[in-house]
Amino acid sequence: MYVPTYVAVCVFSFFAVLPQQRTKKGSDTIMHKSYDVLFDTIRTTKDPTREQRYLKAFLLKAQQENNVEEIVNGYKNYLHHSEERLRHTYADSMIHVARKSGDSALIGSAYLTKGFVYYGEKDHTSALDHYIMAYDYLKHTDDAYQKHKVQYMIGHIKYYLGYYEEAIRLFQDCIAYYQDHNTRPYLNSLHSLGLCYNRMGNYGLSSETNARGLEEADRSGNHSMDVYFRHSEGVNHYFRENYKLAIETLEEVVPQIADKGDFGNESVGYFYLGRSYWALKQPDRAIPYFKKVDKIFNERDYLRPDLREGYELLIDHYEELGNNETQLYYIKQLLKADKSLAKTYRYLSGQIHREYTERELLQKESKIEELLAENEASDLRWGFATGLLVIAAFVLVYRRRMDKRKFKKLMQEIKDGVPRAKVEEAKPEALEINPVVAEDLLKQLQKFEEGRGFLKEDLNLVKLAASFNANNKYLSKIITHYKGKGIVEYINDLKIDYIIELFTHQRIYRKYNYNSLAKEAGFSSVQRFVRAFKHRTGSSPANFCRVLDEQEAYQEGGSEALSNA
């Protein structure tokens, strides 16, 4: 039975994704069916043509009836049955339409769905941003189910980033709520709680949670999560050194998980199968499983921090066999994996146990490449390194010259009283954006600049677009086209121009320390403030203030002060 929810997917323009066509008699007939019937057919049919007819009929019916909730459900249906490349478009459009409705629950669910899309891409930072925005809207509603749904997803982000204690609190809250409201989310939350205990090393409590999950599944008759509880328990067996039991359990459940398309847990299962065989001194049976982990990493760009050890074992294995080419391949793979992990799991990057550090891996890589390529490869490397040094020196000299010119020009502008901000004439036709939309966004940017909204800390494209009730991509294009820079540079330059204005007109600010200035401009750290100031002015804040003092002290001798800057 279809149950309407506020989780909706809609398009920033109804015409952006779905061409509006005249309804044929067949569609007219289908549209007389209830939303429940249409949804059940979409969900169960195996015929792609029939699926598309019912998807269209659902949406057209909702549009003709002006039923906003079902319109967004119609786009939600399209998102779940669309190609991956279209899902962001549907999600962005969902936010646009939901915000127009003014319904906090609908808006919150729209942001939640956008977070789901990012989560599926393993972009945990963007997913967390959207989950938080979703909760900001949902907290004003009485929809406890959706609030806990957001908490559950935030808990998973915390889990993946290594904040296990925070994740545990969120999952326990979800368990307490869902226990009496919905079986599947209740079981999901129990499973996630068990995973957190496992990652914290509390395998006993993890096993107790898995056992409770299986008992609750029997009680409710819902066995959809059984395979995941057994998968988690297989991993627990490995850590408790019950290697044979771990192998028996994981060999049974991993194929079932692979059939579900869950490549993440499939990869985890392969790794702990390989690790169990390795612990039993059976490397020939372990190696194929580690290679399967590598295959998923190549195809899906998925690797959890604990799985990287498989590459270390592969490197050692092929070093013992004297297979330099294969060893070199896995060294390169491990270097690639570490870069990916450092980006995705920043919190854990310093806590992962590494048999090989990056330096050691690079040394091994260099040594093997020398063996394989002999003197010719060595000559090429030295030539390349020399070329890089020459290029780096040239770039450094060039940057210093440009910084000096930039600084002198800026100081002359301040001396002559030239305004810092320059507004370019609009050219909406070059953007393929509706001129009305472009004009509205430009007006909002002007208001944003005049009202000094840029002084807020941790401001980014997603938050700025949300405050404008605008599409992220549209706003990004407008800023790039009219301001001639990306969103980060645009906001940083506004902050620095504000500080320059303070330096120029209020001498007291020249005595502030860097930390106070960074806070005044809304920078999250002193380093970011100094870096942005140098990029904008070509000078450090201290040197900038020194030259300003000289200009004022020697008024007509300003040119001499500039020449010594």
N, C-alpha and C positions, 0 to 999 in steps of 0.2 A: 504494500500500500504506500503510495506517495505521501510523504508528510511535508507540507510547505515549511521551509526554513528561511531565515534571513540571510543565509550564506548565498550570495548572488553573484552572477557574473554578467556584466553588460559591456557594451562597446562605447568608446568615447563618442562615436557617431554611429547611429544605427546603420549608416550606409558604409562604414569603414570596413566591415567584415562581411556582411550579408547583403548582397544586392537585393533591393526590394523589387520583387516581381509581382505581376498580377496573379491573384489567387485563382487557381483552376478549380473546376468543379470537384475534382477529387480532394483537394485541400479543404474546400468548403465543407465537404461531408466529414472529413476527419476532425475539423475544428468544432464540430458539434459535440464531440466526445468530451468527457470531463478531463480535468487536468490529471487526475489519478490514472485514468486509463491511458492517456497520452504518455505519461511518465513511465508507467509499467511497460508499455510497448517499447519505448526507447531503451529501457534498461535490459529487456530480455531478448529483443529481436537479434538475429544473427545476419539479417539481410541489410547490407550497407545502404542500398537504395531506399528501403522502407524506413530505416533509421533516420535518414536525412529528411524524408517527407514528414515524419512525425516531429522531428526537431523543429522544422520550419512551422508546422501547424501549431505547435505549442506556443512558440513565440508570437506568431501572428494573432492567435486567439487572445493572448494577453495584451497585445498592443491595441487591438480593436476594442477590447473591453476596458482599456486604460487601467489595467490591474498592475500596479507598480511592482508589488511583491512577486507576482507570477512572471512579469517581464524579466526581472533579474534572475528568477529561477530558470527561465528560458535560456538566458545567456549562460547560466551555470551549466545547464545541460550541454550546451555547445562546447564549453570549456572541457568538460569531462570526455567529450567525444571528438576532440580536435587534435591536430598535430601539435607537438611541443612548441614549434616556432610561433604558433598563434596564441598560446595561452597568456602571454603577457598582455597582448592586445585586448583580449577579453577581460582580463583582470583590471587593466587600466580603465577600460570603459565602464566596468562595473562600479568602480569608485566614482567616476564622473556622474553616472546616473543616480547612484545611491545618495551622493551628496546633494543633488538637486531635489531629492525627495524630502530632505530635512529630517529623516527618521534616524535617530542615533543608533538604534539596533541594526538597521539596514546598512548604515555607513560602517559601523564597526565590523559587521560580518563581511563587508566588501574588502576592507583592509585585511581581514583575517584570510580571505581567499587569496589575495595577492601574496600574503606571507607564505601560504601553502605552495604557491608556484616557485617562489625563491627557495623554499625548503627542499622541494624536489630537485632543484639544481645544486643543492649543497652550498648555496650562498647564505650561510647562517647569519651573517651580520645584517644583510638586507631583510631577511626573514624576521629577525628579532625586532628591527625598526618597525616593521608593519604590524607585528603582533602587539607591540606596545601601543601603537596608534589605535589599533582595534580596541584594546582594553580601555583606552582613554574615552572612547565613545560608549562602549558597552557598560562601563561602570555607572553611567547615568540612567541605565535601564533596569528593568526587573527580570531580565532574561538571564537567570542563573546558569542555565545550560551552556549558553554561549560564553559567558564569563569563564566558566571552568574549562571550556574547550580552548580558550586563549591561554589560560594558565597551563594547560597540558602541553601545548605547543611550545610555550616559553620554557617549560621544564625540559623539553627535549633539546632545545637550543643550549640551555645551561649544561645538560648532560654531555652533549657533543663537544662543548668547549671546555669541559673539565670542572665545572662548578657543581660538584656532585651534592654537596650539602644543601645548596640552594635548590637544586632540582628535587631533592628528596622532600623538602617541605612543600613544594608545589604539587608533587605527585600524591603525597599523603592527603592534602586538601582535596584533590580530585577524587581520590578513593572514598573519602568520607561522604562526598556529595553523590557520586555516581552509584554507590552501593545500593541506594534505594531508588534510583531514578532510571538508570540505563545500564544493561548488562555488559555490552561490548566495550564502551568507554571504561567501565569499571575494571574489566579484565585487562584492557590496554594499560591502564594506570598501574595495576599490580605488576604487570610484566616490566614496565619501565622502572618501577621502584626496585625490583629485583636486579635489574641491570646496574643501577646506581650502587647498590650494595656490593655487587661483584667488582666494579671498577675501584671501589674503596678498599677492597681486600677482605670484606666481611662475607666470606663465602657461605658460612653457616646461615646467616640471616637472609642471604640471597636464596639459598635452597629452601628455607622455610617459606619465603614469599612465593617461590615457584610452586611449592606443594599446595599452598593456600589457593593459588590461581587455578590449579587443576581441580581442587575440591569444589571451588565456586563454579567452575565450568560444569562439573557433574550435577551440582545442585540446580543450576539454571537451565541445563540442557543445551548450553551454547558452547560448542567446542571449537570455535573459530580460532582461538588463540593457543590451543593445545600444543601445536607444533613449535610455537615460539617459547613456551615454558620449557619444553623438553630441550630445545636448542640451548637456552640459557643454562639449563642444568648440565648439559654436556660440557659446556665451558667450565662450569663449577667443578665437574669431575676432574678436568685437566689440572686445575689449580690445587685440587686436593690430592694430586698425584695418583688418581684412579684412572690411569691412562687407557687401560683396556675398556673400561666402562665408558670413558669419554669417546673412544673410537666407535664403540657399538652404538651409542646414542646418536652421535653426530652423523655417522654414515646412514642412519635411518632417516633423520629429519632434513638433512641438507638438500637432498633431491626434491623433497616436497616444497622447501622454501624457494629453490631455484625455479620450480614450476610456477610459483606465484610472481616471478619477476623481481623478487626482492634481492638484488645483487649485493646489497650491503651486508645483510646477514648471511648470504651465501658465501661471501668472501671471508667473513669472520669464521664461519664453520670450516672452510677449507684450511685456514691458517691453524686452527687448534687441532684439526685432524693431523696436519703435518707436524705440528709441535708434539703431539702425543706419540706419533711414530718415531720422531727424532729422539724423544726421551726413552723409548724402548730400544734404542740402538738399531733402528731400521731406516737408515737414511734413504735407501732406494725407494721405499714406500712413502717417505715424507716429501721428497723433492717434487713429485708431480703435483701435490697439493699447494706447495709454495708457488709453483709455476701458474697454477690456476688463479691465485691471488694476484700475481703479476698481470695476468691476462685481463682480469677485471679492472685493474688499475689503468691499463692501457686503453681499454675500451670505454670505461665509465668514469675515469679520473677519480676513483674512490679508493681511499686507503685510510684506515683508522690508525692512530698513533702506535698502538700495541702491535699492529701487523707488520711494521717496518722491520722487525727482527727477522722475518723470513728472508729478507734480502741479505742480511748479514750472514745467515746460515748458508744461503746459496753461494755467496762470495767465498766463504771458507771451504765449502764443499768442492767447488771447481778449482780453487787454488791447490787443494790436496791432489786433485786429479791432474793438475798441470794444464788445464784447459784455459789458456789465457784469454782467448776470444770471448768465451762465455762468461768468464769472470769479469772481464771489462764491461760487458753488456750490463751485468747486474750492479756493478759499481756505478755506472751512469744512471741506472734506474733508481738506485738508492739516493743519489744526489738529487735527482728529479723529485723523488718522494719527499725528501727533507724540505725542499723548497715549498712544495705543496702543503706539507704539514705545518710549516712555520707560518704560512699565510692563513690557513684555515683554523688551526688550533694554537693561536698565539699564547694562550694561557698555559697550555701543556708543553709548548716547545722547549722550555727549559727543564721540564720534569721527566721527559722521555729518556729511559735508559738507552744509551748508545754504546754498543761495543766498539763502533768506529765513529770518531768525530769527523766533521767535514774535512778538516785538514788531513787526517789520515786517509780518508777516501780519495782526496785529490792527489795525495802522494802515491797511493796505490794505482790510481788511474794513470798518473804520469809515468810511473815505472813500467806498467804493462804496455802503454802506448809506445814507449821507447823500445821495448823488446819486440813489439810487432812491427814498428815502422823504422827501427834502427836510426842511423844518422840522419837520413833525409827528413824524417818526421821531427827530429830534434832541431835541425836547422830551420825548418818551417816554423816551429814554435818560437824559437828565439827571434826569428825575423818578424813574426807576428807581434811578439811582445815589444820589440824595439819600435815597430810601427805604432803600436798603441801608446808607447811613451811619448813619441814625437807628436802624435795627434793630441794626447792629453796636455802636453806642454803648450801646443798651439792654442788649444781651447782655453787653457788657463790664462794665457796672455791676452787672448781676444776678450774673454769675459772681464778681465780687470780693466781693460781699456774701455769697454762698453759701460761698465759700472761707473767709471770715472766720468765719462761723458754724461751718463744718465744723472749722476749726482750734481754735476755742474749746471746742467740744464734745469734741474729741479730748483736749485738754489737761486738761479737767475730768475726763474718764474716767481718764486716767493718774493724776491727783492722787487720785481716789477709789478707784483700784485696780480699775476695772471691766475684766473680761476683754475682749480684742479680738475673739476669735472667737465667733460665735453660730451654733449649729447649728439649723436649722429642722426642724420635724417633717415626716417623710416623707409624701408624697401620691402614691404610685405610680399610683393609679387615674387621675389626671389626665393621665398621659403616654402612655397606650396602650403601655406597656412592661411586660413580665412583671414582677410584683412581686419575684420571686426575683432576676431580673437587676438590677433597680433597687437592691435591698438589697445585692447583691454589689458593685456599682459604688460605692455610698455607703461601704461598709466599706473598699474599696480607696482611695477618696479620703481617708478619715480616716487610714488608714495612711500615705498619701502626705504628708499635712499633718504628722502627728506625726513622721514620719521625715525631714522637711524635704527631700523629693525635689524641691521647687520651686526649690531653689538651683542646679540644673543650668542651664547656659547654653544658649540657643537651644532651649528646650523649647517644643513646640507640640502641637496637638491630635493630629496623626498619631503623634508619638513617644509621647505619654502614653497614647493608646489602645493602641498596640502593647505598651507595658510592662504594661498591664492585661489584655492578650489580649481586648480589647473592640472593638466596632464604633464607628467614629468618630462616626456620627450619634447613636447611643445615648448615648455619653459626653457629647457636646455638649448633648443635651437634658437629661441629668441635671444637669449643671453649671448650665445656664441656669435650670432649674426650682428646684433646691434651694439654689443659691448666689446666684441673682438677678443673674447677670452672665455675660458671655461668657468664653470660655476665656482670652483674653489678659488681660482685666481681673482674672479670678480668680487667675491665676498672678502677675501683677504685684502685686496687693494682698497676697498671701501673702509675697512678697519684701519689700515695704515694711513690713508688720507685723513681720517678723523684724528689720529694721533699727531700727524703733521700739523693739522689745524690747531691742536692744543699747544704744540711746541711753539708755533708761530705767534699765537695771540695771548697765550697764558704762560709766562715764563716759569711759574711754579712747577709746571709739569716736567720741565727739563731736569729738575732735581729728583724726580721719582726714580725708583729702581726698576729694573726690567720686569720683576714679578708684578709690581703694581700696574705698570703700563700694560702688561699682557692681560691682566684682569679688566682694566679699564676698556680695552678694545674687544674683549670677549674671546681671547685666545685661551685654549685649554692648557697651554704650557708655554714657558718662557722660550723654549727652543723654537716652537712654531712662530712665535711673535718675531723673534730676531731674524729667523730665516725669511719670513714674509717681508719684514722691513728692508732687509738687504736686497731682496728681489725687486721691491718696488722703487727703492731710492738709490741703490748702488752703494750704500753706506750703512755702517752700524748706527743705532740710535745715539750712542755716546758721541761719535764723531759728528753726526748730524747736528746735535745740540751745540757742540763746540764751535762749529762754523757759524751757526746762527748767532752765538754770543759774540763772535769776532765781527760779524757783519754789523751788529748793533753797536759794538764798542768803537768801531772804526768807520762807521757810516760811509763816508765818501771813499774810504779805502777798501771797499768791499771787493773790488776786482783783485787786489793783492791777496786778500784772504782766500778767495776762490782759487787762485793760482797755486797756493800752498796746500790746498785740501788734498 
